[in-house]
C-alpha cells in the first residue's frame, strides 16, 4: 500500500514539473525574436527525408500494354505534384517499340494555344488495345473530375480521340471484343465510391437504408456508341473475359453485396446479346479469379485457391 502511494505521488510530481516546463517554453516562445541581421540556417535533411525524396523521384507505373502486333506500347504513369509527391493523377504515354523519338502523351485534358500544348492534371488510364492495334481505348475524367468516361484514340485517323460514354457511376476494366466491334466495361451505376471491400464506405446521412450498388457488365458499340448493361441487376460481376467468337463472356460473379460475397463467387457464362442469358458452370470450394477462354473456345481457365482478399490472387490454375 505504501509503495502504491509512493508511485502515485511520484507520477503527480512528474506531471507538475512537466506542465511547468511546457508553460515556461510557451512563455519563451512568446518573446519577440532577436534580430541578428543573419538568415536562419536551413535544417539539414534527415535520413527519413532522403529516403522519401528518393522514392518520389522514381517513376511509378500503374499499367503497361503492348499492342497485339507487337510494334507499340502504351503505359500509365503516376504524376507528381508541385511538392514532389504523387498528386493522385495519372498520364498515358504511347510509343513505338523501336522508336527513337520521345513518347507521345495520350490525353483529352488539353489546354491548347498557338505556342504550345498544356496537359491538365487529370486521372487517365485503363488502356486497352484493339485487336488490329489501330485503336487504343482508355478512361479519363477530363470532363468532370472523379467521373471517368470511356474514350478511343484512333491511330489510323491521325490520332483522333472520340468519347464513347457519358454515364454517371464507376467505370472500370475496358476490354475489346475479339472482332473489334465492341468494348466491354464493368459499370456500377450511380456509385458513390470506388468498388472493393478495402475502400472506405461513404458516410450515411438521413434515413439509413441497407442499400448497395451492383457492379454489372456493360458493352459499348464502337460504331454507334450504344451503351447497355447486360448482366442481371442483382448480380455483382468481379471479373470477365470475352469468348474468342465475341458472343459470350466468362464471368466471376455473386448475388448481393459485392463487398461481402467475393469469397463465394461462382463461374458463369454470359451471352453478349440483348437477352444477356447467364448460366452457372462451376461452383468452387474456395475462391477463384482471372477467368480466361482458350483460343478454341472450348475451355475456360482460372486461378483457384484460398485467398484473403480480392486483389490478393494466388492458387492453382
C-alpha positions in Angstrom: 0.0 0.0 0.0 2.8 2.4 0.9 4.6 1.5 -2.4 1.4 2.4 -4.3 1.0 5.8 -2.6 4.7 6.5 -3.3 4.2 5.7 -7.0 1.1 8.0 -7.2 3.0 10.8 -5.6 5.9 10.4 -7.9 3.6 10.5 -11.0 1.9 13.6 -9.8 5.2 15.4 -9.1 6.4 14.5 -12.6 3.2 15.8 -14.2 3.5 19.1 -12.3 7.1 19.5 -13.4 6.3 18.7 -17.0 3.5 21.2 -17.0 5.7 23.9 -15.6 8.4 23.1 -18.2 5.8 23.4 -21.0 4.4 26.6 -19.6 8.0 28.0 -19.5 8.6 27.0 -23.1 5.4 28.8 -24.2 6.4 32.0 -22.4 9.8 31.9 -24.0 8.3 31.3 -27.5 6.1 34.3 -27.0 9.1 36.6 -26.7 10.0 38.5 -29.9 12.9 37.1 -31.8 16.2 38.9 -31.5 17.3 40.4 -34.8 20.8 39.5 -35.7 20.9 40.5 -39.3 21.6 37.0 -40.4 19.2 34.5 -42.0 18.4 31.4 -40.1 20.3 28.4 -41.4 18.2 25.7 -43.1 17.9 22.5 -41.2 19.7 19.5 -42.7 17.5 16.8 -44.2 17.0 13.8 -42.0 17.7 10.2 -43.3 14.0 9.7 -43.5 13.5 12.7 -45.7 16.3 11.5 -48.0 14.5 8.1 -48.3 11.1 9.7 -49.1 12.7 12.0 -51.7 14.3 9.0 -53.4 11.0 7.1 -53.5 9.2 10.1 -55.0 12.0 10.6 -57.6 11.3 7.2 -59.1 8.8 6.9 -61.9 5.9 4.6 -60.9 3.7 2.8 -63.4 0.1 1.6 -62.9 -0.2 -0.3 -66.2 1.7 -1.3 -69.4 0.1 -2.7 -72.6 1.9 -4.0 -75.7 -0.2 -3.8 -78.9 -1.3 -7.2 -80.4 1.0 -6.6 -83.4 4.0 -6.2 -81.1 5.0 -2.8 -82.5 3.7 -0.3 -80.0 3.4 0.1 -76.2 1.2 2.2 -74.1 1.6 2.8 -70.3 0.0 4.6 -67.4 2.3 6.7 -65.2 1.6 8.3 -61.9 2.1 12.1 -61.9 4.0 14.1 -59.3 2.6 17.3 -57.8 4.4 20.6 -57.2 5.7 19.4 -53.8 7.4 16.4 -55.3 4.8 13.9 -54.1 2.2 11.9 -56.2 -0.9 14.0 -56.6 -3.4 11.2 -57.4 -3.4 11.9 -61.1 -2.1 9.7 -63.9 -1.0 10.1 -67.5 -0.9 7.9 -70.6 2.1 7.6 -72.9 2.5 5.9 -76.2 5.5 5.0 -78.4 6.7 2.5 -80.9 8.8 -0.3 -79.5 11.6 0.5 -82.0 11.1 4.3 -82.0 14.0 6.7 -81.1 11.7 9.6 -80.5 10.1 10.8 -77.3 6.9 9.1 -76.3 3.6 10.8 -77.2 1.1 11.8 -74.5 -2.4 10.4 -74.9 -4.9 12.8 -73.2 -8.2 14.5 -73.5 -7.3 17.0 -70.8 -5.6 19.6 -73.0 -5.4 23.3 -72.9 -4.0 24.2 -76.4 -2.6 27.5 -77.5 -0.8 28.5 -80.7 2.5 28.4 -79.0 2.2 25.1 -77.1 0.0 22.4 -75.7 -0.5 22.2 -72.0 -1.8 19.0 -70.4 -4.0 19.4 -67.4 -3.5 17.1 -64.4 -6.3 14.5 -64.5 -6.9 10.8 -63.9 -6.4 9.0 -67.2 -5.6 5.3 -67.6 -7.0 1.7 -68.0 -5.6 1.4 -71.5 -6.7 -1.4 -73.9 -5.6 -2.1 -77.5 -8.0 -3.1 -80.2 -7.3 -6.5 -81.9 -5.9 -4.8 -85.0 -3.6 -2.5 -83.0 -5.0 0.7 -84.6 -7.1 1.9 -81.7 -6.4 2.5 -78.0 -9.3 2.6 -75.5 -8.7 4.4 -72.2 -10.5 6.1 -69.3 -10.4 9.8 -68.5 -12.1 12.2 -66.0 -11.3 15.2 -68.2 -14.9 16.3 -68.4 -15.7 16.0 -64.7 -13.1 15.3 -62.1 -13.8 12.0 -60.4 -16.1 10.7 -63.2 -14.3 8.5 -65.6 -15.6 8.1 -69.2 -14.5 5.8 -72.0 -12.5 7.2 -75.0 -10.9 5.7 -78.1 -7.9 7.1 -79.8 -7.7 6.1 -83.5 -4.1 5.9 -84.7 -5.3 5.2 -88.2 -7.2 8.6 -88.3 -4.4 11.0 -87.4 -4.7 10.1 -83.7 -8.2 11.4 -83.3 -9.9 10.8 -80.0 -13.7 10.1 -79.5 -15.7 9.9 -76.3 -17.9 6.8 -76.2 -19.7 7.2 -72.9 -21.5 9.8 -70.9 -22.5 7.8 -67.8 -22.9 8.5 -64.1 -21.1 6.0 -61.9 -18.0 3.9 -61.8 -16.4 2.5 -65.0 -13.5 0.0 -64.9 -11.6 -2.6 -66.9 -12.3 -2.0 -70.6 -11.7 -4.9 -72.9 -12.2 -5.1 -76.7 -14.2 -7.9 -78.2 -12.1 -10.2 -80.5 -13.9 -8.9 -83.6 -13.1 -5.3 -82.7 -16.7 -4.1 -82.8 -17.4 -3.7 -79.1 -15.8 -2.7 -75.8 -16.9 -4.3 -72.6 -16.6 -2.5 -69.2 -17.5 -3.1 -65.6 -20.1 -0.4 -64.6 -21.5 0.5 -61.2 -24.4 2.9 -61.9 -24.7 5.9 -59.6 -21.8 4.6 -57.4 -20.9 7.0 -54.6 -17.4 5.4 -54.1 -15.0 3.0 -55.8 -15.7 -0.7 -55.6 -14.0 -3.1 -53.3 -14.0 -4.3 -49.7 -10.9 -2.3 -48.8 -12.4 1.0 -49.9 -13.8 3.3 -47.2 -17.6 3.4 -47.0 -19.4 6.7 -47.8 -20.8 8.2 -44.6 -24.6 7.6 -44.4 -26.9 10.5 -43.6 -30.6 10.9 -43.2 -32.6 7.7 -43.2 -30.2 4.8 -43.1 -31.0 2.0 -45.6 -29.4 -1.3 -46.3 -28.6 -0.4 -49.9 -25.6 -1.3 -52.1 -24.7 -0.9 -55.7 -24.1 -3.8 -58.1 -21.2 -3.8 -60.5 -22.6 -5.0 -63.8 -21.1 -5.9 -67.1 -21.9 -3.4 -69.9 -21.0 -3.3 -73.6 -20.4 -0.3 -75.9 -20.9 -0.5 -79.6 -17.9 1.3 -81.3 -19.8 2.4 -84.4 -23.0 3.8 -82.7 -21.8 4.5 -79.2 -24.8 2.5 -77.8 -24.2 1.6 -74.2 -26.1 -1.2 -72.5 -25.8 -3.3 -69.3 -26.2 -7.0 -70.0 -25.6 -8.8 -66.7 -28.6 -9.3 -64.3 -29.3 -6.3 -62.0 -29.0 -8.4 -58.8 -25.6 -9.9 -59.8 -22.2 -8.4 -58.9 -19.6 -9.1 -61.6 -16.0 -9.1 -60.4 -14.0 -10.2 -63.5 -14.7 -11.3 -67.0 -13.2 -12.4 -70.3 -14.5 -12.4 -73.9 -15.0 -15.7 -75.7 -13.0 -16.0 -78.9 -16.1 -15.7 -81.1 -17.2 -12.4 -79.3 -20.6 -13.9 -78.5 -20.2 -14.7 -74.7 -18.3 -13.9 -71.6 -16.8 -16.0 -68.8 -17.6 -14.1 -65.6 -16.9 -14.5 -61.9 -19.9 -13.1 -60.1 -22.1 -13.4 -57.0 -25.6 -12.3 -55.9 -26.0 -9.5 -53.4 -23.4 -7.2 -51.9 -20.2 -7.3 -53.9 -18.0 -6.2 -51.0 -19.0 -9.2 -49.0 -19.6 -12.1 -51.5 -16.4 -12.4 -53.5 -15.4 -15.3 -51.3 -18.4 -17.3 -52.5 -18.5 -16.1 -56.2 -19.1 -18.7 -58.9 -18.1 -19.0 -62.5 -20.7 -18.2 -65.2 -21.1 -17.8 -68.9 -23.0 -14.7 -70.0 -24.4 -14.1 -73.5 -23.3 -10.8 -75.1 -26.6 -10.5 -77.0 -29.6 -8.4 -76.0 -31.1 -11.1 -73.7 -27.9 -11.4 -71.6 -28.6 -15.0 -70.6 -26.4 -16.1 -67.6 -25.6 -19.7 -66.9 -23.7 -21.1 -63.9 -21.0 -23.6 -64.9 -18.8 -24.1 -61.8 -19.2 -23.7 -58.0 -15.8 -23.6 -56.5 -14.9 -24.9 -53.0 -12.6 -21.9 -52.5 -12.0 -18.6 -54.2 -11.4 -18.1 -58.0 -10.0 -15.3 -60.1 -8.7 -14.3 -63.6 -11.0 -16.3 -65.9 -9.6 -16.8 -69.5 -11.1 -18.5 -72.5 -9.0 -20.9 -74.5 -8.3 -19.8 -78.2 -10.6 -22.6 -79.5 -13.4 -21.5 -77.1 -13.8 -25.0 -75.6 -12.4 -24.4 -72.1 -12.1 -21.7 -69.5 -9.0 -21.5 -67.2 -8.9 -19.7 -63.9 -6.9 -19.4 -60.7 -8.3 -21.2 -57.7 -7.2 -21.2 -54.1 -7.6 -19.8 -50.6 -7.3 -16.1 -51.0 -7.6 -13.4 -48.3 -8.9 -10.5 -50.4 -10.0 -9.8 -53.9 -6.8 -8.2 -55.1 -4.6 -10.8 -53.4 -4.7 -13.6 -56.1 -2.9 -16.8 -55.6 -3.5 -20.5 -56.1 -3.5 -23.1 -58.8 -4.6 -22.9 -62.5 
